[in-house]
Amino acid sequence: MKRLLFFASAAAMMMLSTDAAYAVPSENLLTNGDFQDGTPIAHSDFNPSTGPFNIWLGPGDVSIQENGTGKSAGDFFAAFELPADPTELGAARLVQGIDLNPGDIPPGTPLFLGFDFFPVNGSPAELNLPEIAKSELYVLGLNDSDGPVRVSPFTGDGFPPGDVIFSQNLLNLTSLRNQWVSAGAGFPINQEYDFIAVVFNAEGLGSLRGDLAGVDNVSLRKNVQAPEPGTFFLIGSAISAIIMARHRIKAD
């Protein structure tokens, strides 16, 4: 499906993105980024020295589901199940670790991360709960000596281990709720690592677990051409239909 992508800046400026900033990207470094191959999420932490590698990891309340949450039959995604008790403090991480060979991603290599996510109602920022509910994305650079990435977060679990190559608060990306939103970011890698881990971190009370209900179409790619200096995010959503309608009105 063709998506319209938008640039979201801290000043809330928005512009239509083109493909001119990037050359043709390499294959997806992540395995089963669209969750379509039927492999279930493994209930395991990610340990840089032992893995498991190249498989999605998460606690029992993160699972691969079909249909629902704006998806049609045959379309699978990673779903974050929310505690029924609204006072229960819940936390979950969806993690995949990539085992790198020497020279796979040399320093200075530009990376591009793309993904879809489904934010739900009840923004922690609106409810003044910034320290309780979180919805975050991390790309971590890890070596053998670094600690594990726990899929069930708890106080003092050592997260994030290694180096944070990139991070983003998902709630700051868009005010849209209850629909799938497409996003992407370009960023460089400044040193060579043994492993890279992509982590979606959701924490909160009951149904306010970081406002994150689902994740889909996750890709991490090496790009031939470097992105513009600095970090940026591209946002797309069902609002594209409104923009297309405006274009048709202008054309008339």
Rosetta silent file (secondary structure, phi, psi, omega in degrees, C-alpha in Angstrom):
SEQUENCE: MKRLLFFASAAAMMMLSTDAAYAVPSENLLTNGDFQDGTPIAHSDFNPSTGPFNIWLGPGDVSIQENGTGKSAGDFFAAFELPADPTELGAARLVQGIDLNPGDIPPGTPLFLGFDFFPVNGSPAELNLPEIAKSELYVLGLNDSDGPVRVSPFTGDGFPPGDVIFSQNLLNLTSLRNQWVSAGAGFPINQEYDFIAVVFNAEGLGSLRGDLAGVDNVSLRKNVQAPEPGTFFLIGSAISAIIMARHRIKAD
SCORE:     score description
SCORE:     0.000 S_00000001
   1 L     0.000  131.863  178.582    0.000    0.000    0.000 S_00000001
   2 L   -73.327  134.879  179.788    1.340    3.408   -0.939 S_00000001
   3 L  -117.465  146.437  168.423    1.736    5.663    2.094 S_00000001
   4 L   -92.532  129.920 -178.626    2.038    9.416    2.370 S_00000001
   5 L  -112.276  142.596 -176.688    4.841   10.306    4.741 S_00000001
   6 E  -127.404  147.286  176.523    5.148   13.553    6.596 S_00000001
   7 E   -91.377  126.165  179.086    7.975   15.302    8.380 S_00000001
   8 E  -113.998  117.556  179.823    7.176   16.234   11.972 S_00000001
   9 L  -104.243  170.065  178.888    9.487   18.767   13.617 S_00000001
  10 L   -62.699  -25.472  179.166    9.605   20.069   17.168 S_00000001
  11 L   -86.630    9.211  177.090    7.966   23.222   15.873 S_00000001
  12 L    64.138   24.404  174.590    5.058   21.088   14.607 S_00000001
  13 L   -81.277  148.817 -176.386    5.831   21.993   10.997 S_00000001
  14 E  -136.500  137.210  178.747    4.750   19.404    8.452 S_00000001
  15 E  -146.783  153.522  179.257    5.799   18.826    4.862 S_00000001
  16 E   -73.738  132.501 -179.274    5.386   16.072    2.288 S_00000001
  17 L   -92.585  152.392  172.680    8.442   13.841    2.055 S_00000001
  18 L  -120.012  176.531  178.627    9.988   12.478   -1.120 S_00000001
  19 L   -89.750    6.523 -172.815   12.429    9.649   -1.744 S_00000001
  20 L   -68.068  -25.751 -175.489   15.131   12.036   -2.929 S_00000001
  21 L   -75.300  -12.962 -175.093   17.010   12.077    0.396 S_00000001
  22 L  -131.591  145.022  168.746   17.789    8.356    0.204 S_00000001
  23 L   -81.130  178.764 -179.871   19.152    5.925   -2.297 S_00000001
  24 L   -62.333  123.447 -175.625   17.586    2.484   -2.639 S_00000001
  25 L   -75.424  163.079  176.543   17.902    0.910    0.835 S_00000001
  26 L   -76.915 -179.262  178.100   19.321   -2.515    1.593 S_00000001
  27 L   -67.424  160.599 -179.167   17.259   -5.451    2.775 S_00000001
  28 L   -64.961  125.489  176.601   15.604   -5.359    6.164 S_00000001
  29 L   -72.989  -20.258  178.781   18.084   -6.198    8.930 S_00000001
  30 L   -88.511  147.684  177.410   15.164   -7.315   11.101 S_00000001
  31 L   -95.558  135.502  177.510   13.523  -10.712   10.699 S_00000001
  32 L    56.652   45.743 -178.973    9.732  -10.936   10.275 S_00000001
  33 L   -65.512  -21.769  177.547    9.308   -7.180   10.510 S_00000001
  34 L   -99.230    2.732  175.057    5.752   -7.457    9.199 S_00000001
  35 L    61.772   25.203 -173.413    4.903  -10.356   11.576 S_00000001
  36 L   -96.042  -10.552 -171.679    3.506  -12.349    8.654 S_00000001
  37 L   -86.357    2.452  175.717    5.614  -15.538    8.739 S_00000001
  38 L    86.038   -2.889  178.803    3.715  -17.134   11.630 S_00000001
  39 L   -73.440  121.955  179.886    6.608  -17.171   14.090 S_00000001
  40 L   -72.045  162.147  175.538    5.241  -16.410   17.579 S_00000001
  41 L   -72.376  128.594 -179.639    6.901  -13.933   19.918 S_00000001
  42 E   -81.798  134.281 -178.933    9.403  -15.737   22.125 S_00000001
  43 L   -88.297   82.083 -175.732    9.001  -15.107   25.853 S_00000001
  44 L  -153.878  148.024  168.422   12.641  -14.383   26.625 S_00000001
  45 L   -72.974  162.422  175.170   14.927  -11.526   27.531 S_00000001
  46 E  -103.454  120.552  178.274   17.594  -10.545   25.015 S_00000001
  47 E  -111.843  121.003 -176.997   21.144  -11.187   26.185 S_00000001
  48 L   -55.170  -30.891 -176.511   23.892   -9.822   23.914 S_00000001
  49 L   -82.708  -22.747 -174.933   26.183  -12.754   24.646 S_00000001
  50 L  -128.909  -10.800 -176.972   23.642  -15.530   24.059 S_00000001
  51 E    85.128 -148.708    3.487   20.612  -14.060   22.236 S_00000001
  52 L   -71.363  151.472 -175.562   18.189  -15.254   21.097 S_00000001
  53 L  -107.900  154.226  170.695   18.838  -13.353   17.870 S_00000001
  54 L    57.023   38.150  173.928   16.715  -12.391   14.879 S_00000001
  55 L  -149.890  145.921  179.220   13.385  -13.179   16.481 S_00000001
  56 L   -73.558  134.613 -178.417   10.867  -10.946   18.223 S_00000001
  57 E  -119.257  146.925  178.046   10.972  -11.218   22.012 S_00000001
  58 L  -174.992  169.206  176.385    8.398  -10.076   24.564 S_00000001
  59 L   -76.405 -179.330 -176.688    6.474  -10.985   27.713 S_00000001
  60 L   -64.238  -23.372 -178.313    3.265  -13.018   27.713 S_00000001
  61 L   -94.382   15.196  167.880    1.052   -9.992   27.187 S_00000001
  62 E  -118.201  121.891 -174.325    2.701   -9.106   23.859 S_00000001
  63 E  -143.075  164.845  175.088    1.549  -11.404   21.069 S_00000001
  64 E   -91.490  125.635 -177.761    1.083  -11.604   17.311 S_00000001
  65 E  -124.979  157.001  177.744   -2.557  -11.124   16.352 S_00000001
  66 E  -115.826  142.635  176.055   -4.552  -11.169   13.149 S_00000001
  67 E    67.418  174.613  179.621   -7.399   -8.847   12.247 S_00000001
  68 E    70.834  169.209  179.883   -8.799   -6.265   14.676 S_00000001
  69 L    48.413   46.403  176.514   -7.247   -2.939   15.666 S_00000001
  70 L    78.202    7.512 -179.532   -7.816   -1.569   12.197 S_00000001
  71 E  -105.022  152.381  178.291   -6.369   -4.624   10.431 S_00000001
  72 E   -95.733  171.174  179.712   -8.083   -6.882    7.916 S_00000001
  73 E   -59.086  135.432 -179.973   -8.120  -10.676    7.809 S_00000001
  74 E    87.941   -2.806  179.297   -4.683  -12.105    7.056 S_00000001
  75 E  -105.663  115.579 -174.792   -2.835   -9.018    8.271 S_00000001
  76 E  -102.145  153.557  178.449   -0.775   -9.743   11.380 S_00000001
  77 E  -154.916  166.086  175.981    0.778   -7.340   13.891 S_00000001
  78 E   -88.879  120.635 -176.150    2.347   -7.289   17.357 S_00000001
  79 E  -107.956  135.971  174.500   -0.339   -6.474   19.929 S_00000001
  80 E   -98.323  108.253  178.009    0.218   -5.122   23.428 S_00000001
  81 L   -77.452  141.989 -174.368   -2.507   -6.535   25.669 S_00000001
  82 L  -106.687  142.719  179.205   -3.537   -4.212   28.481 S_00000001
  83 L   -60.450  140.973  178.625   -4.294   -5.197   32.096 S_00000001
  84 L   -69.474  -30.216 -179.983   -8.002   -5.365   32.915 S_00000001
  85 L   -82.058  114.782 -176.713   -7.356   -3.686   36.266 S_00000001
  86 L   -67.342  -11.664  179.046   -6.941    0.072   35.601 S_00000001
  87 L   -98.210   -1.496 -177.682   -4.824    0.420   38.748 S_00000001
  88 L   -80.949  127.902  177.389   -2.361   -2.299   37.774 S_00000001
  89 E   -81.269  116.586 -178.422    1.079   -1.058   36.807 S_00000001
  90 E  -118.591  153.442  179.022    2.074   -2.880   33.640 S_00000001
  91 E  -151.377  141.477 -179.703    5.198   -2.828   31.552 S_00000001
  92 E  -155.573  146.576  175.188    6.249   -4.622   28.404 S_00000001
  93 E  -128.469  138.291  171.120    8.953   -4.462   25.773 S_00000001
  94 E  -104.402  121.634 -168.208    8.980   -5.811   22.237 S_00000001
  95 E  -132.495  140.254  164.240   12.618   -6.548   21.358 S_00000001
  96 E  -137.058  128.676  177.657   14.664   -7.946   18.490 S_00000001
  97 E  -102.380  138.719 -178.740   18.427   -8.318   18.636 S_00000001
  98 E  -112.710  123.824  177.786   20.567   -8.487   15.491 S_00000001
  99 E   -86.179  118.572 -175.637   23.871  -10.396   15.549 S_00000001
 100 L  -103.185  143.231  170.443   26.402   -8.482   13.434 S_00000001
 101 L   -90.416  154.361  177.701   29.557   -9.729   11.756 S_00000001
 102 L   -54.010  130.591  178.734   32.641   -7.486   11.701 S_00000001
 103 L    87.734   -4.245  179.880   32.224   -4.883    8.984 S_00000001
 104 L   -61.011  -46.551  179.789   28.457   -5.384    8.596 S_00000001
 105 L  -132.632   85.276 -178.654   27.707   -1.812    9.715 S_00000001
 106 L   -69.057  158.725  177.716   30.939    0.233    9.820 S_00000001
 107 L   -54.340  140.423 -178.759   31.059    3.597   11.612 S_00000001
 108 L    92.809   -7.287  179.649   29.413    6.377    9.639 S_00000001
 109 L   -69.584  126.480  175.436   26.823    4.085    8.044 S_00000001
 110 E   -80.427  137.328  177.721   23.427    5.798    7.806 S_00000001
 111 E  -114.710  153.825  173.767   20.481    3.705    8.975 S_00000001
 112 E  -130.667  125.983  179.177   16.778    4.129    8.331 S_00000001
 113 E  -111.290  126.127  176.542   14.130    2.782   10.707 S_00000001
 114 E  -124.921  149.302  179.808   10.509    2.538    9.606 S_00000001
 115 E  -167.359  161.154  169.835    7.473    1.239   11.497 S_00000001
 116 E  -112.591  143.958  174.601    3.721    1.520   12.032 S_00000001
 117 E  -142.343  157.648 -175.117    2.200    1.928   15.482 S_00000001
 118 E  -118.704   96.334  177.036   -1.304    2.173   16.915 S_00000001
 119 E   -80.339  143.841 -178.950   -1.663    4.833   19.661 S_00000001
 120 L  -115.262  171.689 -177.732   -4.820    4.651   21.784 S_00000001
 121 L   -65.334  156.576  175.913   -6.829    7.155   23.793 S_00000001
 122 L    97.202   50.038 -178.150   -5.718    8.386   27.192 S_00000001
 123 L   -58.282  127.296  176.444   -2.457   10.191   26.599 S_00000001
 124 L   -57.049  -33.712  178.589   -0.306   10.225   29.756 S_00000001
 125 L   -63.619  -40.251  179.742    0.708   13.780   28.890 S_00000001
 126 L   -68.364  -30.531 -177.661   -2.939   14.842   28.890 S_00000001
 127 L   -95.792    7.212  178.423   -3.506   13.067   32.210 S_00000001
 128 L    59.611   43.913  178.401   -0.320   14.469   33.758 S_00000001
 129 L  -122.937   45.874 -173.544    1.220   11.014   34.173 S_00000001
 130 L   -63.540  -27.097 -178.030    4.525   11.420   32.324 S_00000001
 131 L   -88.631  -10.471 -176.712    6.485    9.344   34.834 S_00000001
 132 L  -100.049  -44.356 -176.873    3.961    6.496   34.915 S_00000001
 133 L  -110.077  132.196 -178.487    3.038    5.895   31.294 S_00000001
 134 E  -138.183  147.582  173.186    5.623    5.703   28.527 S_00000001
 135 E  -141.091  102.302 -168.492    5.629    4.760   24.876 S_00000001
 136 E  -133.167  155.333  175.671    9.173    4.795   23.560 S_00000001
 137 E  -124.412  135.299  178.048   11.334    3.430   20.771 S_00000001
 138 E  -131.118  144.562  163.514   15.045    2.667   21.096 S_00000001
 139 E  -117.733  119.043 -173.644   17.799    1.466   18.783 S_00000001
 140 E  -111.310  139.910  170.552   20.665    0.184   20.941 S_00000001
 141 E  -100.437  124.448 -171.725   24.272   -0.583   20.048 S_00000001
 142 E  -129.051  152.997  172.827   25.529   -3.508   22.133 S_00000001
 143 L  -125.948  172.599 -174.417   28.667   -5.530   22.715 S_00000001
 144 L   -55.630  -32.511 -174.419   29.279   -8.894   24.401 S_00000001
 145 L   -82.048   -8.229 -177.110   29.940   -7.305   27.777 S_00000001
 146 L   -76.205  155.039 -179.486   26.651   -5.364   27.921 S_00000001
 147 L   -74.859  173.782 -177.271   23.762   -6.448   30.115 S_00000001
 148 L   -76.586  160.427  170.202   20.473   -7.969   28.941 S_00000001
 149 E   -99.325  110.936 -178.482   17.407   -6.174   27.622 S_00000001
 150 L   -78.103  136.115  179.014   14.549   -7.276   29.887 S_00000001
 151 L   -86.333  -18.600  173.064   11.178   -7.750   28.177 S_00000001
 152 L  -113.752   92.922 -173.009    9.293   -7.243   31.465 S_00000001
 153 L   -62.093  148.047  172.472   10.740   -3.974   32.788 S_00000001
 154 L  -150.793  161.526 -177.251   11.249   -3.390   36.472 S_00000001
 155 L   -58.702  129.499  178.206   13.022   -0.778   38.553 S_00000001
 156 L    78.745   24.273 -178.313   16.769   -1.138   38.328 S_00000001
 157 L   -83.536    3.448  175.409   16.771   -3.551   35.368 S_00000001
 158 L    80.944   12.805 -179.660   19.715   -1.699   33.805 S_00000001
 159 L   -85.991  140.448   -4.319   17.830   -0.418   30.769 S_00000001
 160 L   -89.129  135.412  174.336   19.044    0.794   28.405 S_00000001
 161 L   -77.200  167.618  178.029   22.262   -1.222   28.254 S_00000001
 162 L    64.420 -149.305 -178.779   24.992   -0.364   25.776 S_00000001
 163 E  -107.570  138.501  174.402   24.730    2.818   23.731 S_00000001
 164 E   -84.950  105.563  177.748   21.497    4.496   22.652 S_00000001
 165 E   -74.230  -37.865 -179.294   21.975    5.023   18.912 S_00000001
 166 E  -155.599  144.133  174.883   18.499    6.464   18.540 S_00000001
 167 E  -147.776  153.771 -179.544   15.445    7.021   20.756 S_00000001
 168 E  -155.226  130.967  169.973   12.020    8.599   20.327 S_00000001
 169 E   -77.889  114.162 -174.860    9.004    9.204   22.563 S_00000001
 170 H   -66.525  -28.822 -178.401    6.171    7.914   20.373 S_00000001
 171 H   -68.074  -23.772 -179.860    3.549   10.056   22.101 S_00000001
 172 H   -82.356   -8.491 -175.995    5.325   13.194   20.926 S_00000001
 173 L   -77.328  -34.522 -173.034    5.112   12.171   17.281 S_00000001
 174 L  -155.489  151.003  173.273    1.401   12.645   16.735 S_00000001
 175 L   -92.550   -2.677 -179.904   -1.828   13.706   18.419 S_00000001
 176 L   -69.041  145.583  178.229   -3.720   11.061   16.420 S_00000001
 177 L  -137.521  153.736  174.292   -5.292    8.204   18.380 S_00000001
 178 L    60.391   38.719  171.663   -7.024    4.914   17.556 S_00000001
 179 L  -158.995  156.868  179.379   -5.567    4.562   14.078 S_00000001
 180 L   -74.319  136.300  179.691   -2.390    3.230   12.528 S_00000001
 181 E  -123.814  133.209  178.367    0.362    5.789   12.050 S_00000001
 182 E   -98.459  138.670 -177.655    3.443    5.236    9.855 S_00000001
 183 E  -144.077  158.138  177.039    6.772    6.691   10.949 S_00000001
 184 E  -157.548  155.371 -179.846   10.420    6.607    9.984 S_00000001
 185 E  -145.962  141.542  173.381   13.753    8.071   11.025 S_00000001
 186 E  -108.583  139.141 -179.237   17.202    8.368    9.521 S_00000001
 187 E  -160.274  154.050  179.450   20.289    8.430   11.731 S_00000001
 188 E   -91.204  160.003  170.511   23.985    7.501   11.530 S_00000001
 189 L  -108.616  126.637 -168.145   25.817    4.832   13.486 S_00000001
 190 L   -97.735   -8.771  175.838   29.025    6.282   14.920 S_00000001
 191 L  -152.320  166.627 -178.048   30.926    3.167   15.940 S_00000001
 192 L   -87.214  138.164 -179.584   30.974   -0.554   15.222 S_00000001
 193 L  -124.101  160.466  174.169   28.954   -2.863   17.492 S_00000001
 194 L   -78.720  -30.665 -176.289   28.616   -6.611   17.948 S_00000001
 195 E  -145.920  155.749  169.791   24.829   -6.367   18.091 S_00000001
 196 E  -127.074  139.990  177.310   21.976   -3.948   17.490 S_00000001
 197 E  -126.026  134.694  172.772   18.639   -4.167   19.287 S_00000001
 198 E  -103.710  128.122 -172.422   15.344   -2.503   18.359 S_00000001
 199 E  -132.057  124.023  168.344   13.121   -1.992   21.401 S_00000001
 200 E  -100.875  119.370 -173.536    9.530   -0.780   21.741 S_00000001
 201 E  -112.143  120.546 -179.976    9.034    0.123   25.406 S_00000001
 202 E  -127.926  124.904  179.394    5.519    0.493   26.864 S_00000001
 203 E  -138.145  149.891  177.237    4.802    1.190   30.514 S_00000001
 204 E   164.337 -174.800  178.439    1.770    2.495   32.382 S_00000001
 205 E   -98.048  123.700  173.830   -1.333    1.937   34.481 S_00000001
 206 H    49.325 -126.589 -176.918   -3.978   -0.404   33.109 S_00000001
 207 H   -73.398   -0.900  178.478   -5.265    0.782   29.749 S_00000001
 208 H   -99.014   27.479 -178.396   -2.798    3.693   29.834 S_00000001
 209 L   -69.413   79.088  174.345    0.187    1.487   29.141 S_00000001
 210 L    65.914    9.861 -179.266    2.041    4.032   27.118 S_00000001
 211 L    61.369   15.424 -175.775   -0.880    4.436   24.702 S_00000001
 212 E  -105.579  111.428 -178.863    0.710    1.687   22.582 S_00000001
 213 E  -101.824  -24.799 -177.820   -1.723   -0.980   21.342 S_00000001
 214 E  -162.716  157.528  178.226    0.148   -2.372   18.348 S_00000001
 215 E  -137.320  142.672 -178.919    3.294   -2.327   16.190 S_00000001
 216 E  -154.955  163.054  172.743    3.698   -3.469   12.575 S_00000001
 217 E    50.723   53.296 -178.617    5.932   -3.243    9.475 S_00000001
 218 E   -89.855  127.711  178.689    9.167   -2.638   11.358 S_00000001
 219 E  -138.991  142.931  174.041   12.284   -2.303    9.204 S_00000001
 220 E  -129.217  118.359 -172.567   15.879   -1.287    9.851 S_00000001
 221 E  -131.462  147.912  169.861   17.922   -0.716    6.705 S_00000001
 222 E   -85.047  136.843  179.877   21.323    0.525    5.686 S_00000001
 223 L  -110.060  142.865 -179.986   21.118    3.363    3.177 S_00000001
 224 L   -69.698  -41.136 -178.144   23.620    4.057    0.440 S_00000001
 225 L  -104.220  133.435 -176.860   23.161    7.830    0.686 S_00000001
 226 L   -67.757  146.851  175.796   23.384    9.581    4.054 S_00000001
 227 L   -73.067  172.967  174.806   20.323   11.401    5.396 S_00000001
 228 L   -60.129  152.947  179.236   20.209   15.114    6.062 S_00000001
 229 L   -58.558  142.133  179.372   22.167   16.162    9.160 S_00000001
 230 L    90.720  172.622 -177.527   20.301   15.639   12.398 S_00000001
 231 L  -103.224  139.081  177.799   17.457   13.327   13.303 S_00000001
 232 E  -143.070  161.686  177.993   13.994   13.619   11.867 S_00000001
 233 E  -124.707  145.066  177.263   10.760   11.662   11.819 S_00000001
 234 E  -111.882  129.369 -175.956    8.323   11.070    9.014 S_00000001
 235 E  -120.238  135.440  174.592    4.674   10.663    9.935 S_00000001
 236 E  -138.714  155.178 -178.492    1.851    9.280    7.849 S_00000001
 237 L  -165.012 -171.828  178.344   -1.692    8.229    8.732 S_00000001
 238 L   -65.087  -12.249  178.271   -5.260    7.944    7.612 S_00000001
 239 L   -65.583  -14.501  177.447   -5.237   11.736    7.388 S_00000001
 240 H   -58.772  -30.850  179.023   -3.658   11.228    3.976 S_00000001
 241 H   -62.910  -36.370  178.630   -7.184   10.615    2.654 S_00000001
 242 H   -66.645  -42.519 -179.417   -8.133   14.151    3.665 S_00000001
 243 H   -65.260  -40.903  178.606   -5.096   15.594    1.904 S_00000001
 244 H   -63.877  -37.311  177.764   -5.847   13.617   -1.243 S_00000001
 245 H   -63.954  -39.456  178.458   -9.414   14.904   -1.151 S_00000001
 246 H   -63.924  -38.397  178.725   -8.103   18.481   -0.942 S_00000001
 247 H   -63.969  -38.025  179.888   -5.892   17.820   -3.945 S_00000001
 248 H   -66.949  -37.932  178.155   -8.898   16.602   -5.930 S_00000001
 249 H   -62.632  -43.936  179.561  -10.842   19.751   -4.969 S_00000001
 250 H   -63.936  -38.332 -178.869   -7.974   21.955   -6.162 S_00000001
 251 H   -64.732  -32.160  178.267   -7.732   19.982   -9.386 S_00000001
 252 L   -72.733    0.000    0.000  -11.414   20.659  -10.053 S_00000001
